Amino acid sequence: MPATEPRKATATPPAFEEVRVSPLRNTVLLDYLAKRGIPSGIAARECVEVHYRTRGKWYFGIGFRNRKGGMEIRNPYFKGSTSPKDISHVRHSTDKNERSTVLVFEGFMDYLSYLALKQGQPVPDCVVLNSVGNLHGALDVLEGYGHVCCFLDNDGAGRKATEEIRRRCGSVTDKAVHYLPHKDLNEFLQHRLKKTVETRADPKQESG
């Protein structure tokens, strides 16, 4: 996101001429995440703030690292990534040998949404594909776990990816059915928060 004017998303990936990373503190970015249901504490722990220059102008966004050092970058007007593109493997277990269950998400916004919904409860290891196109690179990681829970999108690509994981990993649970009719977990989270606000605003709903 630029310092002076919004930058609309483009089909052509920008050339990231310079990237600077710092802790996530920018209020514009935190407010954007809050509107999508992501608490600032979770966002600051899991993401970074990225300032980057492209075509002679500076922009900033939310960064989410992958296992090869690249990042997914998001702001209210832009969605992109720096090279190299790869999955993110987030180890939550303190025991490095713990490989009983892993959760799979298509994008980091869904991963953050899951953490928001869990409200501080223990979370298993997670894999964020950062695009279903990265599924092939994730399968070796997923096969190392006893059970896989898929939180992918409720669309053709998401269902196809879930079936591919099922073929390779065996013990798989499709969690996407739990947030139908919503496309993804973040959409479900936003809907849930909206309903909560509406209920609080209407005492008649609370009294039944």
URWOLIN-V546292 format. One record per pair of residues at least 24 apart in sequence whose ideal C-beta (glycine too) atoms are under 8 Angstrom apart, sorted by the first residue. I is the first residue (numbers start at 0). J is the second residue. D is the distance in Angstrom with one decimal. If there is no record, write none. Layout:
i=[I | I]
j=[J | J]
d=[D | D]
//
This chain:
i=[0 | 0 | 0 | 0 | 0 | 0 | 0 | 0 | 0 | 1 | 1 | 1 | 1 | 2 | 2 | 2 | 5 | 5 | 6 | 6 | 6 | 7 | 7 | 8 | 8 | 8 | 9 | 12 | 12 | 13 | 13 | 13 | 14 | 14 | 15 | 15 | 15 | 15 | 16 | 16 | 16 | 17 | 17 | 18 | 18 | 18 | 18 | 18 | 19 | 19 | 19 | 20 | 20 | 20 | 20 | 21 | 21 | 21 | 22 | 22 | 23 | 23 | 23 | 23 | 24 | 25 | 27 | 27 | 28 | 28 | 28 | 28 | 31 | 31 | 31 | 32 | 32 | 35 | 35 | 35 | 35 | 35 | 36 | 36 | 36 | 36 | 36 | 36 | 36 | 37 | 37 | 37 | 37 | 38 | 41 | 41 | 41 | 42 | 45 | 45 | 45 | 45 | 45 | 46 | 46 | 51 | 63 | 63 | 63 | 63 | 65 | 65 | 71 | 71 | 71 | 73 | 73 | 80 | 84 | 84 | 84 | 85 | 85 | 85 | 86 | 86 | 86 | 86 | 86 | 86 | 86 | 86 | 87 | 87 | 87 | 88 | 88 | 88 | 88 | 89 | 89 | 89 | 89 | 90 | 91 | 91 | 91 | 91 | 91 | 92 | 92 | 97 | 98 | 98 | 98 | 98 | 99 | 99 | 99 | 99 | 100 | 100 | 100 | 100 | 100 | 100 | 101 | 101 | 101 | 101 | 101 | 101 | 101 | 101 | 102 | 102 | 102 | 102 | 103 | 103 | 103 | 103 | 103 | 103 | 103 | 103 | 103 | 103 | 104 | 104 | 104 | 104 | 105 | 105 | 105 | 105 | 105 | 105 | 105 | 105 | 106 | 106 | 108 | 108 | 109 | 109 | 109 | 109 | 111 | 112 | 112 | 112 | 112 | 113 | 113 | 115 | 116 | 116 | 123 | 128 | 131 | 131 | 131 | 131 | 134 | 134 | 134 | 138 | 138 | 138 | 138 | 141 | 141 | 142 | 142 | 144 | 145 | 146 | 146 | 146 | 147 | 147 | 148 | 148 | 149 | 149 | 149 | 150 | 150 | 150 | 151 | 152 | 152 | 153 | 153 | 153 | 153 | 153 | 153 | 154 | 157]
j=[27 | 28 | 58 | 59 | 60 | 74 | 75 | 76 | 77 | 56 | 57 | 58 | 59 | 57 | 58 | 59 | 75 | 76 | 58 | 76 | 77 | 76 | 77 | 76 | 77 | 78 | 77 | 79 | 80 | 53 | 54 | 79 | 53 | 54 | 51 | 52 | 53 | 81 | 51 | 52 | 53 | 51 | 52 | 49 | 50 | 51 | 70 | 81 | 49 | 50 | 51 | 47 | 48 | 49 | 62 | 47 | 48 | 50 | 47 | 48 | 47 | 48 | 61 | 62 | 48 | 59 | 74 | 75 | 59 | 60 | 61 | 74 | 61 | 74 | 75 | 61 | 111 | 108 | 112 | 185 | 188 | 189 | 112 | 115 | 185 | 188 | 189 | 191 | 192 | 108 | 111 | 112 | 115 | 115 | 111 | 114 | 115 | 111 | 89 | 107 | 110 | 111 | 114 | 107 | 111 | 81 | 87 | 107 | 127 | 129 | 127 | 129 | 106 | 107 | 129 | 107 | 108 | 129 | 129 | 130 | 133 | 129 | 133 | 136 | 126 | 127 | 128 | 129 | 133 | 136 | 137 | 140 | 126 | 127 | 129 | 124 | 125 | 126 | 140 | 124 | 125 | 126 | 127 | 124 | 121 | 122 | 123 | 124 | 125 | 123 | 124 | 124 | 124 | 143 | 144 | 145 | 123 | 144 | 145 | 146 | 124 | 144 | 145 | 146 | 147 | 148 | 125 | 126 | 140 | 141 | 144 | 146 | 147 | 148 | 126 | 147 | 148 | 150 | 127 | 128 | 137 | 141 | 147 | 148 | 149 | 150 | 151 | 164 | 128 | 150 | 151 | 184 | 130 | 131 | 150 | 151 | 152 | 157 | 160 | 183 | 130 | 183 | 183 | 185 | 150 | 183 | 184 | 185 | 185 | 184 | 185 | 187 | 188 | 150 | 184 | 188 | 184 | 188 | 148 | 160 | 156 | 157 | 159 | 160 | 160 | 163 | 164 | 163 | 164 | 167 | 168 | 167 | 168 | 167 | 168 | 168 | 170 | 170 | 171 | 172 | 171 | 172 | 172 | 174 | 173 | 174 | 175 | 174 | 175 | 184 | 175 | 182 | 183 | 178 | 179 | 180 | 181 | 182 | 183 | 182 | 183]
d=[6.6 | 7.4 | 5.6 | 5.3 | 5.8 | 3.8 | 6.6 | 6.0 | 6.9 | 6.0 | 6.7 | 4.9 | 7.7 | 6.1 | 7.9 | 7.5 | 7.5 | 4.7 | 6.0 | 5.2 | 5.6 | 5.7 | 7.7 | 6.4 | 5.3 | 5.9 | 7.9 | 5.6 | 7.6 | 4.0 | 6.9 | 6.4 | 5.7 | 7.4 | 5.0 | 7.6 | 6.0 | 5.2 | 7.6 | 4.7 | 5.9 | 6.4 | 4.4 | 6.2 | 7.5 | 4.7 | 7.8 | 6.2 | 7.2 | 4.5 | 7.2 | 5.1 | 7.2 | 5.7 | 6.4 | 6.8 | 4.9 | 7.5 | 6.7 | 6.4 | 5.7 | 4.5 | 6.6 | 8.0 | 6.4 | 6.4 | 7.9 | 7.8 | 7.3 | 6.9 | 5.2 | 6.5 | 7.7 | 6.8 | 4.9 | 6.9 | 7.5 | 6.6 | 7.8 | 5.9 | 7.6 | 6.1 | 6.3 | 5.8 | 6.9 | 4.2 | 5.2 | 7.8 | 5.1 | 7.5 | 4.8 | 6.9 | 5.7 | 5.9 | 5.9 | 5.0 | 6.0 | 6.6 | 7.8 | 7.6 | 7.5 | 6.1 | 7.1 | 7.5 | 7.7 | 7.8 | 6.6 | 4.0 | 7.4 | 7.7 | 8.0 | 6.0 | 7.4 | 5.7 | 5.3 | 7.9 | 7.3 | 7.0 | 6.9 | 7.2 | 6.8 | 7.1 | 6.5 | 6.3 | 5.8 | 6.4 | 5.6 | 6.0 | 5.1 | 5.7 | 4.7 | 7.2 | 7.1 | 4.2 | 6.2 | 7.4 | 7.8 | 5.5 | 5.8 | 6.6 | 4.5 | 7.5 | 7.0 | 5.3 | 7.5 | 4.8 | 6.2 | 5.5 | 6.8 | 7.0 | 5.8 | 7.6 | 7.7 | 5.6 | 4.9 | 6.5 | 7.4 | 6.8 | 4.9 | 6.6 | 7.5 | 6.3 | 6.8 | 4.8 | 7.6 | 6.6 | 6.8 | 5.9 | 7.6 | 6.1 | 4.2 | 7.6 | 5.6 | 7.4 | 7.2 | 7.9 | 4.9 | 6.2 | 7.9 | 6.9 | 7.2 | 6.8 | 6.2 | 7.0 | 5.0 | 6.4 | 6.7 | 6.8 | 6.9 | 5.1 | 7.3 | 7.2 | 7.4 | 6.0 | 7.8 | 5.1 | 5.5 | 6.5 | 7.6 | 7.0 | 7.8 | 7.7 | 8.0 | 4.7 | 6.0 | 5.4 | 4.2 | 5.4 | 7.8 | 4.6 | 4.4 | 7.5 | 4.4 | 6.4 | 6.1 | 6.2 | 7.8 | 6.2 | 7.9 | 7.6 | 4.9 | 7.0 | 7.7 | 4.7 | 5.2 | 6.3 | 7.5 | 7.7 | 7.2 | 5.1 | 7.6 | 7.2 | 5.3 | 6.2 | 5.7 | 7.6 | 6.3 | 4.5 | 7.4 | 7.2 | 4.7 | 7.4 | 4.9 | 5.3 | 5.3 | 6.0 | 6.6 | 4.9 | 6.6 | 5.5 | 5.7 | 5.6 | 4.9 | 7.2 | 5.8 | 7.5 | 6.9 | 5.4 | 7.1 | 6.3 | 8.0]
//
